[in-house]
């Protein structure tokens, strides 16, 4: 800014009175020149935070975190189609997954929430409780056809705030060749799981890989074992919860699972499976595309997560993202967004997006069609049918409980703590 | 050196009366020049610090972002943060992480800087290669080091067992005994370029004649380093150490990338815990309170350090 001013571009000796005198008035002008735009730009900063959604009436602003090509392309196309049917266009912003919540909080404090917002389902209650979302019933969105458990994942205090067109969960991937070589059947009970994992372990191959990392990902992988064993997040000090940690601890201390599990995310787990270093792996359908691309020769199949004893129900957590309508204050836009959202989650679109993304349609009927069209995903369809949401019981208390759970199982796996003690302490820390 | 200095004195002497005569006008101009910088500081440094301080006395949740309502809760956040069962562990870890990282970075950086002071073939090339860790984004470094330190197939364990140093793989990032060591190790690696660059440029400024004179008096090798290099390098050393502490005490991304504070909180520091409180537990008030504890620790350290430095500078 200063160098653009003509009089400051030529260096003048201050010792020369003539030059100095000539300079003085323009120096003062320069001072004002520098200070005023500074203030103006400050004022501009303060004023620009008022808008919400998108300024243009026919454009819907959308925020989500679908960055991989498999997700991105089909989401973009489906959104564009349903929006144009409603006479709208979309302006979509893709945020890195781990930054979404920060971004949402930022947008909600600067009143720049988009017209349609995607959230990972366990975050929905936290955001809905902040008042940033509108209940979908306010705009007459029809939620019939959605299973109760799936609606639960988008519900806060009895009202539905978010709808998931497709959902997912985790199951047990296994390397068919390795199981055949070892003469092992896909395990269905915990006993079978431990003995199969042991039989499959040799040299540099572990029987099983799972993620026991100190993040929500670890808790998410722990839940099917905890829930199937009769454990419940409302009281984590029970022997049933501890029993699930004991199973993991046994697998690690047997050497059937690497000690590395405590630092593996689910991406690391599927990498181990791809590389043939794990004969079985707990993982989700969103990694199937990568698995097929990176390891086209690997023969694999998927089984339901084993249960403690024969006849027990395998209960897995429900994953997937819900779409919400933020509180932007622009009712007309919200109506349009609701119209677009309703079309976006139609059974037909669920099937299209489910096929492209290897996720399971939320609509019960659509899921049946999907299972018969995609036999390779039938196991996930089955696992989803008994799955439930993480926040259904605890609501906004879920994040702290999820953290208490991963802290406790890490103590068991890393420090060799007694599971009952570790989970007892964890329950106490929740107060 | 001398000629411009004398002109400068002359100039100011010459200028002084005139400036006094037109005090009000030129003062305005002077403030005008300071204003952009002052505004910038107030806006981008002052505001966040004040905001963080205020936040630490509020019940600041995700709802606050939308409604703007954050009731004041007095010292409740500080009480909660200080009685947090992980606080002491995080504090100890922060201390160990900072002290050992700085010591390691500084010693290795100094040795390398001294080494590069001699000229030898390829020294320029090697010196620029040393900057590589600095150029990599932290997330990339962390991901690469996670592979290197992987227990079963990681290259470090493979190497160590190939040369026969270890018989069973070391659980670098997966045992609470070694995880902190591993994290410190990686942080030392990251900090070496910074130390080498600053110390090397500091060494360049020490005139060669001093060493020649020292040699005549019998000061070579260690005693030359002790009596010539170190005293003359002191200002650079101060800057390196002080900046090092400030950078290290708040390291967040590296630890999150390597271990996420685990396993079993073994690498939890004040910075990672503060992040957890804000962005995992959504209690931004407590997160801010813990962040302020960290700022106070850093401030105490800086003040003590600067004092000690000023004293030794006076003595020397």
Interface residues (C-beta under 8 A of the other chain):
Chain A: X14 X15 X24 X27 X28 X30 X31 X32 X34 X35 X38 X42 X101 X102 X105 X106 X108 X109 X126 X127 X129 X130 X131 X132 X204 X206 X213 X214 X215 X216 X258 X259 X260 X261 X262 X263 X277 X327 X399 X400 X403 X407 X410 X411 X413 X414 X415 X429
Chain B: X7 X10 X11 X14 X15 X22 X25 X28 X29 X30 X31 X32 X33 X35 X36 X39 X43 X61 X62 X63 X64 X65 X66 X67 X68 X85 X146 X150 X151 X152 X153 X171 X173 X174 X175 X176 X259 X260 X261 X262 X263 X264 X265 X266 X276 X279 X280 X281 X282
